[in-house]
């Protein structure tokens, strides 16, 4: 069947978006051949897309290496999005306060698809290399933020995540469905979640759920640091994280008619 002009344009837009999303912190620069191979497209097609994106400042080409990287136009869009998110406006001073009190990096995360995505981050004075940055996607089942959000969802949603697969990332990753269900039950009861070397060796985190004005858990706030520096069982830290979550929830319109642990 012949492809219409509209279908062709939609396909081109989709491929351009796929191209932009193929860049990552692990691979911030790529050659045309690398992009063509990873996207399953012809080199000439990728070259044309890159030329168009470069003309609008969405990618830049290094003349020496012949590699492409994301351009400043992406940063402009990111700034517009993040600055207009209510959760970021309301959480920023609370994240900073938590960093000052605990001395570790803090985040705001949201559930999107089968991952948690970090929307906001405040670094501590002694940051370490941890798998988190604004826009980063991490698995739900091995992050404290993911567990804090998922534990407060409907049972059907929880089962959907379990059916998607609890893949192992470290020796401590929880992969047994029954164990995971039990942990989520505990998380909901106690009002916070932990992750101890479940997504990467040497890191630990504590997260608490954030409620919106309808009483739904949409976000989570977390504090993360190296295991040699942060004790995830420290009651003082746990209470500070829960208190911060409650304060942000209140700013988002959460009312006391909903029970908050």
N, C-alpha and C positions, 0 to 999 in steps of 0.2 A: 504494500500500500504506500502511496506517495506521501512524503512528509510535507505538511503545509508550512508556509512561511512562519506562522504563529508558533507552531510546534518546534520549528527549528530555533526560533529566537528563545523560547522558553528553555530548550535544551542547552543553548549556549550560555544563558544566564546561570543555570544550574551548574554547568561545568566550571564556570568562572568562580562561583561560590565554593565549589569543591576544591578548586585550585588554591584559593585563599586559605581555606581551612586546613590544607595539607601542611602548611608551615607550623612549626612548633618550637618550643624552647630547646628540645633535643635536636631538632633540625631546622634552624632559623634561616638557612640559606640552601637553595637547591638549583641545580642546572636544569635546562630544558629537558634533557634526556631522562633525568630522574623523575621530573613531574609527569612527563608523558607516560613513563612506565607505571608509576603509582596510580595514575588516573585512568589508565587504559585508553589513552587517546594518542593520535598521531602527533609527531613533533611539530609539523606545520600548524596544526590546530592550536597546540599549546603556545607556540611562538606568537601567533596572532592574538590570542587572549592576553598574553603577557604584555605585548606591545600596547594593547588597548588599556589595560590596567595601569601600565606605567605612565601613559599619557595623562591619566587622572590622578597620579600620585599614590596609587594603591600598592604598587610594587616598585622596587628600585633594582637596577642591575649594576653589579660590580664589574667595571670594565676590565679589571685584571683577572679575576677568577671566572668571569662569565656566569656567575651565580646570581640568582634573584633572591631578594628578601622583601618583607613587607615594608610599605612606605608610610609616610606620616599621615596620609589621609585616613588610614585605619585608626591611628591614634585619635584623630579628630572625632571620629564616630564613637570610639570607645568613651571619650570624655563626655560626649553628649548623653550617651546611654547611662553611664554610671552616675553622673551628676544629677540626673533626673529620676533616679530610683529612690523612692521614699525610704526604703530600708537603709540605703547608704547614708542619706541625710540624717536620719534619726539615730543610726548606730555609731557613726563616726566618733563622737566624743566619748561614748561608752566603751568602744573598743580601745581607744587611747587610754582611758582611765584604767581599764583592765590590764593593759600592757604595763602601765606605771606601777600597778599594785603587785602583779605577779612576776613581771620581768620576762614574759615569753610572748611570742607572736600570737595574734588573735585574728579570727576570720568570721565572716558571715557567709553562709552557704545556702543554696536553694536546691530543691530536687528538680531535675530536668531529665526526662526520659528515664534511663536506667542508671544515671549518674548523679552525683552531687557536683554542683558548679559553684566556685568561689566568686562572690560578688564584691567583697570588700576585704581588705587585709591591712593590718597595721603591724609593722615589723618591730621587734624588740631591739635593744641596743647590741645584743650579741646573737644575731641570727645565725642559723645553721642551714645547710642545704637540705631543704625539706620539699616534698612533692606538692607544693601549693603555690599558686599565684592567681591573681584575678583573671577569671576566665578558664582556669584549669578545671578539667573534669577528672573526678576520681570515682572509683567504685563505691557504691553505697555500703555494701556489707562489711567492708574493712576500714571504714572511717567512722569516727565518733559522730561527726555531723550527720552522716548518712543514717546511722542507727538512731540518732535522736529524732530525726524527722520521720523515718519509716515506722518507728515504734508507735507513732501516733496517727497512723493511717488506717484505713479500713482493712479488714482481714483479706479481702480480695486483692487489694493492692500489694500487701505483704507477700501473698502467695505468688503473685505475678513476678516479683523480684526473685523469689526463691526459684521459681521455674526457669527463670532466665539464666541461672547458674551462679553458684557461689565459688568463684574461681580462687585458687590459692595464689597469693602473692608473696607470702613469707611462711615460715613454719608455724606462725601463730595465727594465720588467717583462719577464721571459722568457716568451714565448708560443709558441715553436717546440718541439714535443714532443721532437724529437731532441736539441736543445740542453738541454732540461730533464732528459732522461734522463742525458745526459752529466754534467751538473752534480751530479745526485744520486749518480752513481757516484763522482765526486770527493769529495763530501761524506762518503760512507761510508768511503772510503779514508783521508781525512785526519782524520776525527773531529770536524769542526766545519763550520758553514755560515755564510755571510754574506748580507746583503741590503743593497745600497747604492742608496738612492733607488728601490727597486723597488715599494714600496707607497705612499710619499709622498715628495715632494721635500724634500731637506734632511736626511733621516734615514738612519742606517746602524746595522746591528746585527750581532752575532756570537752564535751559539748552538751549544751542544753537546748531544748526546743523553744522556738519563738512563735507565739500565737498571734494571729491577726484579729481584726475586730469581730469576725464571725466565730472565733473560737477554734479555728483550724490552725494546725501547725504547718507553716509554710516554709519557714527558715530555721536555721540553727546558728548559734554562736559557739565558737570553739576556741580553745587555747591549746597551742601545740609547742613542744620543745623536745630536746634530746632526753632520753631516759636517765642519763647520768645527772641531769640538772632539774628535771621536773618529775615529781612523784604524783601519778594520776590517782592515787588513793588518799591524797592529802585533803582532809575535810575542809580546811580553810579555802583551798583553791576551788574545790567543788562548789562550795557555797557562794563564792564570788562569781563564778560562771553562771550559776543558777540565778543569782540576784541580777546580773547584767541582762540575762535573757528576759527576766520578768520586767525589768525597766524598759527594754526595747518593746516588748509586747504591749506595755501600757501606752507607749508613744504611738504605736500603730492602731490604738483604739480598743485594745483588749480590755474587757470589763470583768470585774470580780464576780459576776454572776456565773462565770465559768470557773470551775475548780482548778486552781493552779497549785501544784505540789511545791 
